[in-house]
């Protein structure tokens, strides 16, 4: 009877697939950021310039605002709690710039962003 040797490479494959998915996730996050930057309300671009991606592994966070630009959340939800924003100086921009960008990219799925 012939001898059969089974070599298990599943751990190596899994590690490669995890790295591939994490690369795709990073690319997807960058695509969300780029899409949101087009739609973010702007007068001079301060808010758009604060957009960033953070996180590693299986988690990414896309955010806007920070020091000196504390109105990012108000612009995202379309109100500061007292005033509802209705007119935006740049056509095509407005509230939910980040949420809509995330939805647009998520509909494509991760496949287009995989290496």
C-alpha positions in Angstrom: 0.0 0.0 0.0 1.4 3.4 -1.0 2.2 6.0 1.7 0.4 9.3 1.6 1.6 12.4 3.2 -0.7 15.3 3.9 0.8 18.7 4.4 -1.5 21.3 5.9 -0.9 24.8 4.6 -4.2 26.2 5.8 -2.6 28.4 8.5 -0.4 30.0 5.8 -3.3 30.4 3.5 -5.4 31.9 6.3 -2.7 34.4 7.2 -2.4 35.5 3.5 -6.2 35.9 3.1 -6.4 37.9 6.3 -3.7 40.2 5.0 -5.5 40.5 1.7 -8.8 41.4 3.3 -7.1 43.9 5.6 -5.5 45.6 2.5 -8.9 45.6 0.8 -10.5 47.1 3.9 -7.9 49.9 4.0 -8.5 50.6 0.3 -12.3 50.6 0.9 -11.8 53.1 3.8 -9.7 55.4 1.5 -12.5 55.2 -1.1 -15.1 56.3 1.4 -12.8 59.2 2.5 -12.3 60.3 -1.1 -16.1 60.1 -1.8 -16.9 62.0 1.4 -14.4 64.8 0.6 -16.3 65.5 -2.6 -19.6 65.9 -0.7 -18.4 67.6 2.5 -19.8 71.1 3.0 -17.1 73.8 2.4 -16.5 77.4 2.3 -12.8 77.3 2.3 -12.1 73.6 2.7 -11.1 73.4 6.4 -13.5 70.6 7.1 -12.6 68.6 4.0 -8.9 68.9 4.9 -9.5 67.2 8.3 -10.7 63.9 6.8 -8.6 60.9 7.8 -8.7 57.1 8.1 -7.5 55.4 11.3 -7.4 51.9 12.6 -5.7 48.6 11.8 -6.5 45.0 11.5 -10.2 44.4 10.7 -11.4 47.9 11.8 -11.1 51.2 10.0 -12.6 54.6 11.1 -13.2 57.5 8.7 -13.6 60.8 10.5 -13.6 64.5 10.0 -13.1 67.4 12.4 -10.8 67.8 15.3 -8.8 70.7 16.7 -10.0 74.0 15.3 -12.8 72.2 13.3 -15.4 71.3 15.9 -18.4 71.5 13.6 -17.9 68.3 11.6 -20.7 66.4 13.5 -23.1 69.3 13.1 -22.4 69.4 9.4 -22.9 65.6 9.1 -26.3 65.6 10.9 -27.4 68.9 9.3 -28.0 70.8 12.6 -26.1 72.3 15.5 -29.1 71.6 17.8 -30.5 75.1 17.3 -30.3 75.8 13.6 -31.1 73.3 10.8 -28.6 73.8 7.9 -30.5 74.2 4.6 -28.2 76.2 2.3 -24.8 75.1 1.4 -22.3 77.4 -0.3 -21.0 74.7 -2.6 -23.5 72.9 -4.9 -23.6 69.1 -4.4 -22.4 69.2 -0.8 -24.5 68.8 2.3 -25.4 66.8 5.4 -24.7 63.1 5.7 -21.6 63.5 3.5 -19.8 60.7 5.4 -22.8 58.4 5.8 -23.8 58.6 2.2 -20.2 58.0 1.1 -20.0 54.9 3.3 -23.3 53.5 1.9 -22.1 54.1 -1.7 -18.9 52.3 -1.2 -20.4 49.5 0.9 -22.9 48.7 -1.9 -19.9 47.8 -4.1 -18.7 45.3 -1.6 -15.0 44.7 -0.8 -14.2 42.7 -4.0 -13.2 45.8 -6.1 -10.7 46.8 -3.4 -8.9 43.5 -2.9 -5.4 43.1 -4.3 
